[in-house]
């Protein structure tokens, strides 16, 4: 393998990463994180993705409202994760066969000299990179989500940063996607709307009750939205209908979703 030259051997580097899947016996207090659609599944591709992000965050971060200190911290997170997945993990894999040989020698080997077990020496960190607190990807994913909400964010920027996933591509989603869940409120049931805005800034929500007109309900940039309005007639169930469209930079846009309806009871 020649990592610094940007070439990768087949085999280990072509394997999918298992860091985003539940383990049979998870470590205490360790949560499984959902891999974002734009984050590659193969370890070798993940290293390249982190390389690209670290190189381009200093350019796009300030444009997308990220302060200098946070850009510096995020770049270090990306470079440290790159080191762990690349240099360090490669060294661990290369060291592993020697441990197997040592175990075999201890248990079934022969000879007249006392065993000296092999010890692993971690490769040095790259210049300018420091070890970080746990959760490098958690922090990077959170920063990316924040940057995508900035008014200056464009699909071109997202593509160059490598943070546009196929499932997030706005061109494949002409309308938002949402579902409804009933919750029991203080005076009546509430309707929880869980929505997917993809790469848009938010959703524009309208509602209609009974035979009344469509009314503006809310603009929301983070799912879910809870409709906890009281019943029009106290104690009397009512049918509520909902529809959404995308909302970006102060303007609703795109087509309306199909209408969904639910009966709200006392």
HELIX and SHEET records of a PDB file:
HELIX    1   1 UNK A   12  UNK A   14  5                                   3    
HELIX    2   2 UNK A   43  UNK A   63  1                                  21    
HELIX    3   3 UNK A   68  UNK A   83  1                                  16    
HELIX    4   4 UNK A   84  UNK A   88  3                                   5    
HELIX    5   5 UNK A   89  UNK A  108  1                                  20    
HELIX    6   6 UNK A  136  UNK A  148  1                                  13    
HELIX    7   7 UNK A  155  UNK A  161  1                                   7    
HELIX    8   8 UNK A  166  UNK A  168  5                                   3    
HELIX    9   9 UNK A  170  UNK A  172  5                                   3    
SHEET    1   A 3 UNK A 177  UNK A 184  0                                        
SHEET    2   A 3 UNK A 189  UNK A 196 -1                                        
SHEET    3   A 3 UNK A 225  UNK A 227 -1                                        
SHEET    1   B 4 UNK A 215  UNK A 220  0                                        
SHEET    2   B 4 UNK A 202  UNK A 209 -1                                        
SHEET    3   B 4 UNK A 238  UNK A 248 -1                                        
SHEET    4   B 4 UNK A 251  UNK A 253 -1                                        
SHEET    1   C 4 UNK A 215  UNK A 220  0                                        
SHEET    2   C 4 UNK A 202  UNK A 209 -1                                        
SHEET    3   C 4 UNK A 238  UNK A 248 -1                                        
SHEET    4   C 4 UNK A 260  UNK A 264 -1                                        
END                                                                             
